[in-house]
Every structure is written in C-alpha cells, then in structure tokens.
C-alpha cells in the first residue's frame, strides 16, 4: 500500500473447509440405515396386512413349475391341496436368521390346519444342504423341512429381488400375495392372514380333477 494511494486489493479471506466424510463413514451410515429399515420391516408398520407389508395380487396366477430338492437330494415340488407359505432365503442372510424361528413356530402352530411352510434355500454348491442343516440346528428349528435350490431357478422364475421373500399360495398353487423382507409370521396379524385363507376350502371341481 502506498502512503497516499488507494488501498491495495487484499486476497479474500480463506474459507474453512468442512471435513469430508470418508468412504468408511459413508458405508457405516448406509449399514446403520439398512439395519434400521430391516428392524422397522420386521416389527411392522401400522396394523393388519399393511403392518405386514403383504402385497395382495389383484389376480391370482399359478406359480411356474419350480425345480428344487429336499434334504436328501430328492426332487421336490409345491404340493397342491394345502396352503403354502414359500420362503426364499439363504444361510448368509442376516434378516433370514432373524425370521426363521417365526416360520418354524407358525408351521408348528398351523400344520394341523393345513399350512405347509416351504423354506427354500438358495445356497449354492455341495455344502449347501449341510449348511442349511447346521443353520437349523443352531436356531433349534424342528418343524421345517430342508429344501434347496442351488441354481437359483425359483428366485429367477418368481422375480425375487433379494432375500428373504415370502409367497402365500392357495390350495391350487396360485399366488395370493407376497412380502419382501422379514416378518413375524407367528404374530397375530400374520396368523390371522394365513388362517383366513386356510378357512377357504379347495373347490370340489379342482379336487376332483386332481384325483382324476
């Protein structure tokens, strides 16, 4: 600055930089948000079927033929004549581990009324079935059969976006509706939903055609 001249231009003050979140912090935030969402999904929302987030199909359609095997490696399918709760899951899925005991309990509760819970694992490889059996043992699962779809064909045919996903099927193998994510299947809302469809008998014409 000169003695008599105008003041010289001064550089603008330096702005303080906010610390930027690291990738690790962003990942942690995403995991926390995901866990909170899953916890909300498991506990449910407002009430009834909305609480379960159970999406009813506008028109019931039969599921495509699904090929999978039981715990002994024998071919298995979805039996007609019973209401089926088909759960697509995997041993590496944390929400599945949270949900499986509820599926076991609802099978024990409603089996005599005609419910068949099919917990279909999508674990791959030769170790898939032993992994499912170990998974059941670790949780004390006693009422569910071992079923495995190592090729993931069921998930592909049904358009499953991830696991777990559960389908409720009527006695003719048609989809009543589905629920994406875990749920308390032995809770009052879920049991009432299932019992409502267990109370609907199979049409005599369908039963006759099956027998003939």
MIMAR-740587 format. One record per residue (C-alpha): residue number from 1; x, y, z. Coordinates in steps of 0.5 Angstrom, whole numbers, plus 500, padded with zeros to 3 digits. Example, Ala and Ser with C-alpha at 12.3 -4.5 7.8 and 13.67 -1.06 7.14 Angstrom:
2
TORZA resi  px  py  pz
TORZA    1 525 491 516
TORZA    2 527 498 514
***
This chain:
212
TORZA resi  px  py  pz
TORZA    1 500 500 500
TORZA    2 503 507 498
TORZA    3 503 513 503
TORZA    4 498 517 499
TORZA    5 495 512 494
TORZA    6 488 508 495
TORZA    7 489 501 499
TORZA    8 491 495 495
TORZA    9 487 490 494
TORZA   10 487 484 499
TORZA   11 486 477 498
TORZA   12 479 474 500
TORZA   13 480 471 507
TORZA   14 481 464 507
TORZA   15 475 459 508
TORZA   16 475 454 513
TORZA   17 474 447 509
TORZA   18 469 442 513
TORZA   19 472 436 514
TORZA   20 469 431 508
TORZA   21 466 424 510
TORZA   22 471 418 509
TORZA   23 468 412 505
TORZA   24 468 408 511
TORZA   25 464 413 515
TORZA   26 459 413 509
TORZA   27 459 406 509
TORZA   28 458 406 516
TORZA   29 452 410 515
TORZA   30 449 406 510
TORZA   31 449 400 514
TORZA   32 446 403 520
TORZA   33 441 406 516
TORZA   34 440 399 513
TORZA   35 439 396 520
TORZA   36 434 401 522
TORZA   37 430 399 516
TORZA   38 430 392 517
TORZA   39 429 393 524
TORZA   40 422 397 522
TORZA   41 421 392 517
TORZA   42 421 386 522
TORZA   43 417 390 527
TORZA   44 412 392 522
TORZA   45 408 399 521
TORZA   46 401 401 523
TORZA   47 397 395 523
TORZA   48 394 389 520
TORZA   49 396 387 513
TORZA   50 399 394 512
TORZA   51 403 393 518
TORZA   52 406 386 515
TORZA   53 407 390 508
TORZA   54 404 384 505
TORZA   55 402 386 498
TORZA   56 396 382 495
TORZA   57 396 380 488
TORZA   58 390 383 484
TORZA   59 389 377 480
TORZA   60 392 370 483
TORZA   61 396 366 478
TORZA   62 399 360 479
TORZA   63 407 360 480
TORZA   64 411 357 475
TORZA   65 414 350 476
TORZA   66 419 350 481
TORZA   67 425 345 481
TORZA   68 429 344 488
TORZA   69 431 339 492
TORZA   70 430 336 499
TORZA   71 435 335 505
TORZA   72 436 328 502
TORZA   73 438 331 495
TORZA   74 431 328 492
TORZA   75 427 332 487
TORZA   76 421 336 491
TORZA   77 416 341 489
TORZA   78 410 345 492
TORZA   79 404 340 494
TORZA   80 397 342 492
TORZA   81 392 342 496
TORZA   82 395 346 502
TORZA   83 396 353 503
TORZA   84 403 354 502
TORZA   85 408 359 505
TORZA   86 414 359 501
TORZA   87 420 363 504
TORZA   88 426 364 499
TORZA   89 432 365 504
TORZA   90 440 364 505
TORZA   91 444 362 511
TORZA   92 449 368 510
TORZA   93 442 373 510
TORZA   94 442 376 517
TORZA   95 435 378 517
TORZA   96 433 371 515
TORZA   97 437 368 521
TORZA   98 432 373 525
TORZA   99 426 371 521
TORZA  100 427 363 521
TORZA  101 425 362 528
TORZA  102 418 365 527
TORZA  103 417 361 521
TORZA  104 418 355 525
TORZA  105 413 357 530
TORZA  106 408 358 525
TORZA  107 409 352 522
TORZA  108 408 348 529
TORZA  109 402 352 530
TORZA  110 398 352 524
TORZA  111 401 345 521
TORZA  112 394 341 523
TORZA  113 390 347 520
TORZA  114 393 345 513
TORZA  115 399 350 513
TORZA  116 406 348 509
TORZA  117 412 352 510
TORZA  118 417 351 505
TORZA  119 423 355 507
TORZA  120 427 354 500
TORZA  121 435 356 501
TORZA  122 439 359 495
TORZA  123 445 357 498
TORZA  124 450 354 492
TORZA  125 455 349 492
TORZA  126 456 342 495
TORZA  127 456 345 502
TORZA  128 449 348 501
TORZA  129 445 343 505
TORZA  130 450 341 510
TORZA  131 450 349 511
TORZA  132 442 349 512
TORZA  133 442 343 517
TORZA  134 447 347 521
TORZA  135 443 353 521
TORZA  136 437 350 523
TORZA  137 441 346 529
TORZA  138 444 353 531
TORZA  139 437 356 532
TORZA  140 433 350 534
TORZA  141 429 349 528
TORZA  142 425 343 529
TORZA  143 419 344 524
TORZA  144 421 346 518
TORZA  145 424 341 512
TORZA  146 430 342 509
TORZA  147 430 345 502
TORZA  148 435 348 497
TORZA  149 435 351 490
TORZA  150 443 351 489
TORZA  151 442 354 482
TORZA  152 437 360 484
TORZA  153 432 358 479
TORZA  154 426 359 484
TORZA  155 428 366 485
TORZA  156 429 368 478
TORZA  157 422 365 476
TORZA  158 419 369 481
TORZA  159 423 375 480
TORZA  160 426 375 487
TORZA  161 429 382 488
TORZA  162 433 379 494
TORZA  163 432 375 501
TORZA  164 428 374 504
TORZA  165 422 374 500
TORZA  166 416 370 502
TORZA  167 410 368 498
TORZA  168 403 366 501
TORZA  169 400 361 496
TORZA  170 393 358 496
TORZA  171 391 351 495
TORZA  172 391 351 488
TORZA  173 398 353 488
TORZA  174 396 361 486
TORZA  175 400 367 489
TORZA  176 395 370 494
TORZA  177 401 375 495
TORZA  178 408 376 498
TORZA  179 412 380 503
TORZA  180 419 383 501
TORZA  181 423 383 507
TORZA  182 423 379 514
TORZA  183 416 379 518
TORZA  184 414 376 525
TORZA  185 410 370 522
TORZA  186 408 368 528
TORZA  187 405 374 530
TORZA  188 398 376 531
TORZA  189 397 379 524
TORZA  190 400 374 520
TORZA  191 397 368 523
TORZA  192 390 372 522
TORZA  193 392 373 515
TORZA  194 394 366 514
TORZA  195 388 363 518
TORZA  196 383 367 513
TORZA  197 386 363 507
TORZA  198 386 356 511
TORZA  199 379 357 512
TORZA  200 377 357 505
TORZA  201 376 350 502
TORZA  202 379 348 495
TORZA  203 374 348 490
TORZA  204 371 341 489
TORZA  205 372 341 482
TORZA  206 379 343 483
TORZA  207 380 337 488
TORZA  208 376 332 483
TORZA  209 381 334 477
TORZA  210 387 333 481
TORZA  211 384 326 484
TORZA  212 382 324 477
***
